[in-house]
Amino acid sequence: MRCDGFFSGTSGSPWFTRFDEKKGSGDVVGVLGGLNGGGPEGEESDKVSYSPVNDDEIFKLYLDAINGREPKRD
């Protein structure tokens, strides 16, 4: 996503789907990244933000972490 003028200090921000502005809630589907964090290279790379989409495996890993469980390995 191109985001001119919105680039400093945004890393780690959540990406939502089904966001309800009045309630301030939604479903987190990713976490914002950008310059020097695996994003694109080039002259205007500081104006591009990205996020991989979190899937069920990411959320299972998160729940294991907050509940103090070792992740399951195949």
PDB file of N, CA, C and O in Angstrom:
ATOM      1  N   MET A   1       0.847  -1.159   0.000  1.00  0.00           N
ATOM      2  CA  MET A   1       0.000   0.000   0.000  1.00  0.00           C
ATOM      3  C   MET A   1       0.897   1.228   0.000  1.00  0.00           C
ATOM      4  O   MET A   1       1.809   1.331   0.820  1.00  0.00           O
ATOM      5  N   ARG A   2       0.651   2.137  -0.893  1.00  0.00           N
ATOM      6  CA  ARG A   2       1.402   3.390  -0.927  1.00  0.00           C
ATOM      7  C   ARG A   2       0.792   4.341   0.106  1.00  0.00           C
ATOM      8  O   ARG A   2      -0.426   4.505   0.173  1.00  0.00           O
ATOM      9  N   CYS A   3       1.660   4.963   0.907  1.00  0.00           N
ATOM     10  CA  CYS A   3       1.155   5.819   1.981  1.00  0.00           C
ATOM     11  C   CYS A   3       2.057   7.030   2.180  1.00  0.00           C
ATOM     12  O   CYS A   3       2.673   7.183   3.235  1.00  0.00           O
ATOM     13  N   ASP A   4       2.133   7.886   1.176  1.00  0.00           N
ATOM     14  CA  ASP A   4       2.934   9.110   1.277  1.00  0.00           C
ATOM     15  C   ASP A   4       2.514   9.926   2.498  1.00  0.00           C
ATOM     16  O   ASP A   4       1.322  10.098   2.755  1.00  0.00           O
ATOM     17  N   GLY A   5       3.484  10.420   3.241  1.00  0.00           N
ATOM     18  CA  GLY A   5       3.196  11.271   4.388  1.00  0.00           C
ATOM     19  C   GLY A   5       2.738  10.506   5.613  1.00  0.00           C
ATOM     20  O   GLY A   5       2.384  11.112   6.625  1.00  0.00           O
ATOM     21  N   PHE A   6       2.738   9.196   5.540  1.00  0.00           N
ATOM     22  CA  PHE A   6       2.276   8.370   6.654  1.00  0.00           C
ATOM     23  C   PHE A   6       3.249   7.216   6.797  1.00  0.00           C
ATOM     24  O   PHE A   6       2.904   6.057   6.568  1.00  0.00           O
ATOM     25  N   PHE A   7       4.487   7.557   7.183  1.00  0.00           N
ATOM     26  CA  PHE A   7       5.499   6.516   7.146  1.00  0.00           C
ATOM     27  C   PHE A   7       6.349   6.412   8.403  1.00  0.00           C
ATOM     28  O   PHE A   7       6.898   5.340   8.654  1.00  0.00           O
ATOM     29  N   SER A   8       6.486   7.428   9.185  1.00  0.00           N
ATOM     30  CA  SER A   8       7.368   7.364  10.343  1.00  0.00           C
ATOM     31  C   SER A   8       6.604   6.934  11.589  1.00  0.00           C
ATOM     32  O   SER A   8       5.641   7.584  11.994  1.00  0.00           O
ATOM     33  N   GLY A   9       7.044   5.833  12.191  1.00  0.00           N
ATOM     34  CA  GLY A   9       6.450   5.381  13.447  1.00  0.00           C
ATOM     35  C   GLY A   9       5.196   4.545  13.312  1.00  0.00           C
ATOM     36  O   GLY A   9       4.497   4.325  14.300  1.00  0.00           O
ATOM     37  N   THR A  10       4.896   4.080  12.128  1.00  0.00           N
ATOM     38  CA  THR A  10       3.675   3.290  11.953  1.00  0.00           C
ATOM     39  C   THR A  10       3.909   1.785  12.053  1.00  0.00           C
ATOM     40  O   THR A  10       2.949   1.024  12.176  1.00  0.00           O
ATOM     41  N   SER A  11       5.152   1.346  12.005  1.00  0.00           N
ATOM     42  CA  SER A  11       5.438  -0.088  12.064  1.00  0.00           C
ATOM     43  C   SER A  11       4.855  -0.704  13.326  1.00  0.00           C
ATOM     44  O   SER A  11       4.946  -0.136  14.414  1.00  0.00           O
ATOM     45  N   GLY A  12       4.262  -1.865  13.161  1.00  0.00           N
ATOM     46  CA  GLY A  12       3.638  -2.567  14.277  1.00  0.00           C
ATOM     47  C   GLY A  12       2.167  -2.269  14.451  1.00  0.00           C
ATOM     48  O   GLY A  12       1.503  -2.866  15.298  1.00  0.00           O
ATOM     49  N   SER A  13       1.650  -1.341  13.648  1.00  0.00           N
ATOM     50  CA  SER A  13       0.223  -1.013  13.736  1.00  0.00           C
ATOM     51  C   SER A  13      -0.610  -2.168  13.193  1.00  0.00           C
ATOM     52  O   SER A  13      -0.200  -2.832  12.240  1.00  0.00           O
ATOM     53  N   PRO A  14      -1.772  -2.414  13.786  1.00  0.00           N
ATOM     54  CA  PRO A  14      -2.612  -3.509  13.295  1.00  0.00           C
ATOM     55  C   PRO A  14      -3.321  -3.159  12.001  1.00  0.00           C
ATOM     56  O   PRO A  14      -3.645  -1.997  11.755  1.00  0.00           O
ATOM     57  N   TRP A  15      -3.561  -4.171  11.173  1.00  0.00           N
ATOM     58  CA  TRP A  15      -4.423  -4.054   9.999  1.00  0.00           C
ATOM     59  C   TRP A  15      -5.708  -4.766  10.354  1.00  0.00           C
ATOM     60  O   TRP A  15      -5.692  -5.917  10.790  1.00  0.00           O
ATOM     61  N   PHE A  16      -6.821  -4.081  10.167  1.00  0.00           N
ATOM     62  CA  PHE A  16      -8.123  -4.619  10.558  1.00  0.00           C
ATOM     63  C   PHE A  16      -8.990  -4.950   9.356  1.00  0.00           C
ATOM     64  O   PHE A  16      -8.832  -4.392   8.270  1.00  0.00           O
ATOM     65  N   THR A  17      -9.898  -5.863   9.583  1.00  0.00           N
ATOM     66  CA  THR A  17     -11.026  -6.088   8.689  1.00  0.00           C
ATOM     67  C   THR A  17     -12.274  -5.963   9.557  1.00  0.00           C
ATOM     68  O   THR A  17     -12.205  -6.156  10.771  1.00  0.00           O
ATOM     69  N   ARG A  18     -13.389  -5.647   8.959  1.00  0.00           N
ATOM     70  CA  ARG A  18     -14.644  -5.454   9.690  1.00  0.00           C
ATOM     71  C   ARG A  18     -14.468  -4.465  10.851  1.00  0.00           C
ATOM     72  O   ARG A  18     -14.971  -4.696  11.951  1.00  0.00           O
ATOM     73  N   PHE A  19     -13.755  -3.367  10.599  1.00  0.00           N
ATOM     74  CA  PHE A  19     -13.522  -2.361  11.638  1.00  0.00           C
ATOM     75  C   PHE A  19     -14.785  -1.556  11.885  1.00  0.00           C
ATOM     76  O   PHE A  19     -15.429  -1.084  10.947  1.00  0.00           O
ATOM     77  N   ASP A  20     -15.130  -1.404  13.145  1.00  0.00           N
ATOM     78  CA  ASP A  20     -16.287  -0.606  13.561  1.00  0.00           C
ATOM     79  C   ASP A  20     -15.746   0.649  14.238  1.00  0.00           C
ATOM     80  O   ASP A  20     -15.269   0.593  15.371  1.00  0.00           O
ATOM     81  N   GLU A  21     -15.821   1.768  13.548  1.00  0.00           N
ATOM     82  CA  GLU A  21     -15.245   3.016  14.054  1.00  0.00           C
ATOM     83  C   GLU A  21     -15.885   3.456  15.368  1.00  0.00           C
ATOM     84  O   GLU A  21     -15.189   3.973  16.241  1.00  0.00           O
ATOM     85  N   LYS A  22     -17.174   3.266  15.525  1.00  0.00           N
ATOM     86  CA  LYS A  22     -17.860   3.677  16.751  1.00  0.00           C
ATOM     87  C   LYS A  22     -17.409   2.860  17.954  1.00  0.00           C
ATOM     88  O   LYS A  22     -17.231   3.401  19.045  1.00  0.00           O
ATOM     89  N   LYS A  23     -17.227   1.567  17.758  1.00  0.00           N
ATOM     90  CA  LYS A  23     -16.799   0.691  18.863  1.00  0.00           C
ATOM     91  C   LYS A  23     -15.282   0.642  19.005  1.00  0.00           C
ATOM     92  O   LYS A  23     -14.761   0.268  20.056  1.00  0.00           O
ATOM     93  N   GLY A  24     -14.572   1.023  17.932  1.00  0.00           N
ATOM     94  CA  GLY A  24     -13.117   0.953  17.954  1.00  0.00           C
ATOM     95  C   GLY A  24     -12.616  -0.479  17.963  1.00  0.00           C
ATOM     96  O   GLY A  24     -11.603  -0.793  18.588  1.00  0.00           O
ATOM     97  N   SER A  25     -13.339  -1.348  17.261  1.00  0.00           N
ATOM     98  CA  SER A  25     -12.949  -2.761  17.257  1.00  0.00           C
ATOM     99  C   SER A  25     -13.058  -3.340  15.852  1.00  0.00           C
ATOM    100  O   SER A  25     -13.714  -2.784  14.971  1.00  0.00           O
ATOM    101  N   GLY A  26     -12.402  -4.459  15.679  1.00  0.00           N
ATOM    102  CA  GLY A  26     -12.430  -5.166  14.412  1.00  0.00           C
ATOM    103  C   GLY A  26     -11.593  -6.421  14.541  1.00  0.00           C
ATOM    104  O   GLY A  26     -11.146  -6.762  15.636  1.00  0.00           O
ATOM    105  N   ASP A  27     -11.379  -7.103  13.445  1.00  0.00           N
ATOM    106  CA  ASP A  27     -10.570  -8.320  13.430  1.00  0.00           C
ATOM    107  C   ASP A  27      -9.182  -7.989  12.893  1.00  0.00           C
ATOM    108  O   ASP A  27      -9.051  -7.479  11.780  1.00  0.00           O
ATOM    109  N   VAL A  28      -8.155  -8.273  13.674  1.00  0.00           N
ATOM    110  CA  VAL A  28      -6.782  -8.034  13.240  1.00  0.00           C
ATOM    111  C   VAL A  28      -6.399  -9.121  12.241  1.00  0.00           C
ATOM    112  O   VAL A  28      -6.514 -10.311  12.533  1.00  0.00           O
ATOM    113  N   VAL A  29      -5.945  -8.705  11.063  1.00  0.00           N
ATOM    114  CA  VAL A  29      -5.549  -9.663  10.039  1.00  0.00           C
ATOM    115  C   VAL A  29      -4.089  -9.501   9.624  1.00  0.00           C
ATOM    116  O   VAL A  29      -3.603 -10.239   8.767  1.00  0.00           O
ATOM    117  N   GLY A  30      -3.393  -8.545  10.222  1.00  0.00           N
ATOM    118  CA  GLY A  30      -1.992  -8.330   9.892  1.00  0.00           C
ATOM    119  C   GLY A  30      -1.394  -7.253  10.768  1.00  0.00           C
ATOM    120  O   GLY A  30      -2.084  -6.604  11.554  1.00  0.00           O
ATOM    121  N   VAL A  31      -0.071  -7.077  10.612  1.00  0.00           N
ATOM    122  CA  VAL A  31       0.661  -6.062  11.365  1.00  0.00           C
ATOM    123  C   VAL A  31       1.538  -5.299  10.383  1.00  0.00           C
ATOM    124  O   VAL A  31       2.282  -5.900   9.607  1.00  0.00           O
ATOM    125  N   LEU A  32       1.448  -3.982  10.419  1.00  0.00           N
ATOM    126  CA  LEU A  32       2.110  -3.103   9.460  1.00  0.00           C
ATOM    127  C   LEU A  32       3.625  -3.171   9.567  1.00  0.00           C
ATOM    128  O   LEU A  32       4.188  -3.153  10.661  1.00  0.00           O
ATOM    129  N   GLY A  33       4.264  -3.249   8.424  1.00  0.00           N
ATOM    130  CA  GLY A  33       5.717  -3.176   8.318  1.00  0.00           C
ATOM    131  C   GLY A  33       6.076  -2.147   7.274  1.00  0.00           C
ATOM    132  O   GLY A  33       5.199  -1.591   6.613  1.00  0.00           O
ATOM    133  N   GLY A  34       7.361  -1.891   7.121  1.00  0.00           N
ATOM    134  CA  GLY A  34       7.780  -0.912   6.134  1.00  0.00           C
ATOM    135  C   GLY A  34       9.270  -0.910   5.923  1.00  0.00           C
ATOM    136  O   GLY A  34       9.904  -1.965   5.942  1.00  0.00           O
ATOM    137  N   LEU A  35       9.829   0.240   5.727  1.00  0.00           N
ATOM    138  CA  LEU A  35      11.231   0.427   5.378  1.00  0.00           C
ATOM    139  C   LEU A  35      12.156  -0.400   6.257  1.00  0.00           C
ATOM    140  O   LEU A  35      12.038  -0.391   7.482  1.00  0.00           O
ATOM    141  N   ASN A  36      13.072  -1.112   5.623  1.00  0.00           N
ATOM    142  CA  ASN A  36      14.100  -1.921   6.288  1.00  0.00           C
ATOM    143  C   ASN A  36      13.533  -3.066   7.113  1.00  0.00           C
ATOM    144  O   ASN A  36      14.248  -3.655   7.923  1.00  0.00           O
ATOM    145  N   GLY A  37      12.280  -3.383   6.922  1.00  0.00           N
ATOM    146  CA  GLY A  37      11.686  -4.487   7.665  1.00  0.00           C
ATOM    147  C   GLY A  37      11.186  -5.575   6.742  1.00  0.00           C
ATOM    148  O   GLY A  37      10.255  -6.301   7.091  1.00  0.00           O
ATOM    149  N   GLY A  38      11.782  -5.702   5.579  1.00  0.00           N
ATOM    150  CA  GLY A  38      11.381  -6.728   4.643  1.00  0.00           C
ATOM    151  C   GLY A  38      10.525  -6.218   3.509  1.00  0.00           C
ATOM    152  O   GLY A  38      10.050  -6.996   2.683  1.00  0.00           O
ATOM    153  N   GLY A  39      10.328  -4.925   3.466  1.00  0.00           N
ATOM    154  CA  GLY A  39       9.514  -4.336   2.411  1.00  0.00           C
ATOM    155  C   GLY A  39      10.304  -4.122   1.136  1.00  0.00           C
ATOM    156  O   GLY A  39      11.412  -4.641   0.997  1.00  0.00           O
ATOM    157  N   PRO A  40       9.753  -3.373   0.214  1.00  0.00           N
ATOM    158  CA  PRO A  40      10.414  -3.150  -1.073  1.00  0.00           C
ATOM    159  C   PRO A  40      11.650  -2.278  -0.930  1.00  0.00           C
ATOM    160  O   PRO A  40      11.804  -1.545   0.048  1.00  0.00           O
ATOM    161  N   GLU A  41      12.522  -2.370  -1.917  1.00  0.00           N
ATOM    162  CA  GLU A  41      13.713  -1.533  -1.953  1.00  0.00           C
ATOM    163  C   GLU A  41      13.516  -0.465  -3.021  1.00  0.00           C
ATOM    164  O   GLU A  41      12.630  -0.574  -3.869  1.00  0.00           O
ATOM    165  N   GLY A  42      14.343   0.557  -2.970  1.00  0.00           N
ATOM    166  CA  GLY A  42      14.290   1.569  -4.012  1.00  0.00           C
ATOM    167  C   GLY A  42      14.102   2.964  -3.459  1.00  0.00           C
ATOM    168  O   GLY A  42      13.986   3.173  -2.251  1.00  0.00           O
ATOM    169  N   GLU A  43      14.077   3.904  -4.373  1.00  0.00           N
ATOM    170  CA  GLU A  43      14.050   5.318  -4.033  1.00  0.00           C
ATOM    171  C   GLU A  43      12.842   5.724  -3.186  1.00  0.00           C
ATOM    172  O   GLU A  43      12.971   6.595  -2.325  1.00  0.00           O
ATOM    173  N   GLU A  44      11.700   5.130  -3.402  1.00  0.00           N
ATOM    174  CA  GLU A  44      10.491   5.523  -2.681  1.00  0.00           C
ATOM    175  C   GLU A  44      10.004   4.453  -1.711  1.00  0.00           C
ATOM    176  O   GLU A  44       8.822   4.416  -1.368  1.00  0.00           O
ATOM    177  N   SER A  45      10.908   3.583  -1.270  1.00  0.00           N
ATOM    178  CA  SER A  45      10.507   2.483  -0.389  1.00  0.00           C
ATOM    179  C   SER A  45       9.977   2.969   0.954  1.00  0.00           C
ATOM    180  O   SER A  45       9.223   2.257   1.618  1.00  0.00           O
ATOM    181  N   ASP A  46      10.368   4.183   1.362  1.00  0.00           N
ATOM    182  CA  ASP A  46       9.878   4.700   2.645  1.00  0.00           C
ATOM    183  C   ASP A  46       8.419   5.146   2.566  1.00  0.00           C
ATOM    184  O   ASP A  46       7.830   5.527   3.577  1.00  0.00           O
ATOM    185  N   LYS A  47       7.839   5.100   1.375  1.00  0.00           N
ATOM    186  CA  LYS A  47       6.442   5.510   1.200  1.00  0.00           C
ATOM    187  C   LYS A  47       5.520   4.312   0.995  1.00  0.00           C
ATOM    188  O   LYS A  47       4.346   4.477   0.662  1.00  0.00           O
ATOM    189  N   VAL A  48       6.053   3.102   1.193  1.00  0.00           N
ATOM    190  CA  VAL A  48       5.277   1.885   0.982  1.00  0.00           C
ATOM    191  C   VAL A  48       5.180   1.112   2.284  1.00  0.00           C
ATOM    192  O   VAL A  48       6.197   0.842   2.923  1.00  0.00           O
ATOM    193  N   SER A  49       3.983   0.757   2.677  1.00  0.00           N
ATOM    194  CA  SER A  49       3.756  -0.095   3.838  1.00  0.00           C
ATOM    195  C   SER A  49       3.171  -1.414   3.364  1.00  0.00           C
ATOM    196  O   SER A  49       2.558  -1.484   2.299  1.00  0.00           O
ATOM    197  N   TYR A  50       3.359  -2.440   4.145  1.00  0.00           N
ATOM    198  CA  TYR A  50       2.901  -3.758   3.750  1.00  0.00           C
ATOM    199  C   TYR A  50       2.517  -4.553   4.991  1.00  0.00           C
ATOM    200  O   TYR A  50       2.861  -4.184   6.114  1.00  0.00           O
ATOM    201  N   SER A  51       1.814  -5.626   4.774  1.00  0.00           N
ATOM    202  CA  SER A  51       1.518  -6.559   5.846  1.00  0.00           C
ATOM    203  C   SER A  51       1.216  -7.920   5.245  1.00  0.00           C
ATOM    204  O   SER A  51       0.385  -8.031   4.345  1.00  0.00           O
ATOM    205  N   PRO A  52       1.892  -8.967   5.741  1.00  0.00           N
ATOM    206  CA  PRO A  52       1.435 -10.296   5.367  1.00  0.00           C
ATOM    207  C   PRO A  52       0.085 -10.532   6.050  1.00  0.00           C
ATOM    208  O   PRO A  52      -0.169  -9.981   7.121  1.00  0.00           O
ATOM    209  N   VAL A  53      -0.763 -11.330   5.450  1.00  0.00           N
ATOM    210  CA  VAL A  53      -2.060 -11.627   6.052  1.00  0.00           C
ATOM    211  C   VAL A  53      -1.884 -12.758   7.063  1.00  0.00           C
ATOM    212  O   VAL A  53      -1.357 -13.821   6.738  1.00  0.00           O
ATOM    213  N   ASN A  54      -2.330 -12.513   8.283  1.00  0.00           N
ATOM    214  CA  ASN A  54      -2.259 -13.546   9.315  1.00  0.00           C
ATOM    215  C   ASN A  54      -3.330 -14.593   9.061  1.00  0.00           C
ATOM    216  O   ASN A  54      -4.472 -14.259   8.745  1.00  0.00           O
ATOM    217  N   ASP A  55      -2.958 -15.858   9.200  1.00  0.00           N
ATOM    218  CA  ASP A  55      -3.927 -16.931   9.009  1.00  0.00           C
ATOM    219  C   ASP A  55      -4.153 -17.658  10.343  1.00  0.00           C
ATOM    220  O   ASP A  55      -3.634 -17.237  11.377  1.00  0.00           O
ATOM    221  N   ASP A  56      -4.913 -18.728  10.313  1.00  0.00           N
ATOM    222  CA  ASP A  56      -5.243 -19.460  11.535  1.00  0.00           C
ATOM    223  C   ASP A  56      -4.001 -19.960  12.268  1.00  0.00           C
ATOM    224  O   ASP A  56      -3.992 -19.996  13.498  1.00  0.00           O
ATOM    225  N   GLU A  57      -2.952 -20.347  11.538  1.00  0.00           N
ATOM    226  CA  GLU A  57      -1.737 -20.845  12.180  1.00  0.00           C
ATOM    227  C   GLU A  57      -1.066 -19.758  13.022  1.00  0.00           C
ATOM    228  O   GLU A  57      -0.537 -20.045  14.096  1.00  0.00           O
ATOM    229  N   ILE A  58      -1.085 -18.527  12.545  1.00  0.00           N
ATOM    230  CA  ILE A  58      -0.512 -17.408  13.301  1.00  0.00           C
ATOM    231  C   ILE A  58      -1.297 -17.214  14.592  1.00  0.00           C
ATOM    232  O   ILE A  58      -0.707 -17.019  15.655  1.00  0.00           O
ATOM    233  N   PHE A  59      -2.617 -17.265  14.506  1.00  0.00           N
ATOM    234  CA  PHE A  59      -3.431 -17.053  15.700  1.00  0.00           C
ATOM    235  C   PHE A  59      -3.287 -18.203  16.691  1.00  0.00           C
ATOM    236  O   PHE A  59      -3.345 -17.976  17.900  1.00  0.00           O
ATOM    237  N   LYS A  60      -3.102 -19.422  16.212  1.00  0.00           N
ATOM    238  CA  LYS A  60      -2.848 -20.561  17.109  1.00  0.00           C
ATOM    239  C   LYS A  60      -1.519 -20.363  17.837  1.00  0.00           C
ATOM    240  O   LYS A  60      -1.421 -20.616  19.038  1.00  0.00           O
ATOM    241  N   LEU A  61      -0.504 -19.913  17.113  1.00  0.00           N
ATOM    242  CA  LEU A  61       0.799 -19.644  17.723  1.00  0.00           C
ATOM    243  C   LEU A  61       0.682 -18.553  18.784  1.00  0.00           C
ATOM    244  O   LEU A  61       1.259 -18.671  19.864  1.00  0.00           O
ATOM    245  N   TYR A  62      -0.052 -17.505  18.481  1.00  0.00           N
ATOM    246  CA  TYR A  62      -0.283 -16.412  19.432  1.00  0.00           C
ATOM    247  C   TYR A  62      -0.971 -16.936  20.699  1.00  0.00           C
ATOM    248  O   TYR A  62      -0.546 -16.623  21.811  1.00  0.00           O
ATOM    249  N   LEU A  63      -2.016 -17.722  20.532  1.00  0.00           N
ATOM    250  CA  LEU A  63      -2.724 -18.265  21.698  1.00  0.00           C
ATOM    251  C   LEU A  63      -1.826 -19.177  22.525  1.00  0.00           C
ATOM    252  O   LEU A  63      -1.880 -19.152  23.755  1.00  0.00           O
ATOM    253  N   ASP A  64      -1.003 -19.978  21.861  1.00  0.00           N
ATOM    254  CA  ASP A  64      -0.045 -20.809  22.594  1.00  0.00           C
ATOM    255  C   ASP A  64       0.898 -19.940  23.419  1.00  0.00           C
ATOM    256  O   ASP A  64       1.187 -20.253  24.574  1.00  0.00           O
ATOM    257  N   ALA A  65       1.374 -18.854  22.826  1.00  0.00           N
ATOM    258  CA  ALA A  65       2.319 -17.973  23.519  1.00  0.00           C
ATOM    259  C   ALA A  65       1.685 -17.315  24.745  1.00  0.00           C
ATOM    260  O   ALA A  65       2.292 -17.296  25.815  1.00  0.00           O
ATOM    261  N   ILE A  66       0.482 -16.781  24.602  1.00  0.00           N
ATOM    262  CA  ILE A  66      -0.119 -16.094  25.745  1.00  0.00           C
ATOM    263  C   ILE A  66      -0.593 -17.068  26.823  1.00  0.00           C
ATOM    264  O   ILE A  66      -0.794 -16.679  27.974  1.00  0.00           O
ATOM    265  N   ASN A  67      -0.770 -18.337  26.446  1.00  0.00           N
ATOM    266  CA  ASN A  67      -1.166 -19.341  27.424  1.00  0.00           C
ATOM    267  C   ASN A  67       0.004 -20.169  27.933  1.00  0.00           C
ATOM    268  O   ASN A  67      -0.188 -21.139  28.666  1.00  0.00           O
ATOM    269  N   GLY A  68       1.232 -19.782  27.542  1.00  0.00           N
ATOM    270  CA  GLY A  68       2.434 -20.438  28.044  1.00  0.00           C
ATOM    271  C   GLY A  68       2.642 -21.849  27.528  1.00  0.00           C
ATOM    272  O   GLY A  68       3.324 -22.647  28.171  1.00  0.00           O
ATOM    273  N   ARG A  69       2.062 -22.172  26.371  1.00  0.00           N
ATOM    274  CA  ARG A  69       2.224 -23.514  25.804  1.00  0.00           C
ATOM    275  C   ARG A  69       3.317 -23.504  24.745  1.00  0.00           C
ATOM    276  O   ARG A  69       3.495 -22.525  24.020  1.00  0.00           O
ATOM    277  N   GLU A  70       4.037 -24.602  24.674  1.00  0.00           N
ATOM    278  CA  GLU A  70       5.022 -24.778  23.600  1.00  0.00           C
ATOM    279  C   GLU A  70       4.275 -24.976  22.289  1.00  0.00           C
ATOM    280  O   GLU A  70       3.276 -25.695  22.254  1.00  0.00           O
ATOM    281  N   PRO A  71       4.740 -24.353  21.213  1.00  0.00           N
ATOM    282  CA  PRO A  71       4.069 -24.563  19.931  1.00  0.00           C
ATOM    283  C   PRO A  71       4.205 -26.016  19.487  1.00  0.00           C
ATOM    284  O   PRO A  71       5.217 -26.662  19.757  1.00  0.00           O
ATOM    285  N   LYS A  72       3.185 -26.524  18.808  1.00  0.00           N
ATOM    286  CA  LYS A  72       3.210 -27.886  18.292  1.00  0.00           C
ATOM    287  C   LYS A  72       4.088 -27.908  17.053  1.00  0.00           C
ATOM    288  O   LYS A  72       3.982 -27.048  16.178  1.00  0.00           O
ATOM    289  N   ARG A  73       4.954 -28.904  16.998  1.00  0.00           N
ATOM    290  CA  ARG A  73       5.851 -29.058  15.837  1.00  0.00           C
ATOM    291  C   ARG A  73       5.531 -30.371  15.153  1.00  0.00           C
ATOM    292  O   ARG A  73       5.248 -31.377  15.804  1.00  0.00           O
ATOM    293  N   ASP A  74       5.579 -30.348  13.831  1.00  0.00           N
ATOM    294  CA  ASP A  74       5.322 -31.577  13.060  1.00  0.00           C
ATOM    295  C   ASP A  74       6.548 -32.435  12.981  1.00  0.00           C
ATOM    296  O   ASP A  74       6.515 -33.505  12.372  1.00  0.00           O
TER     297      ASP A  74
END
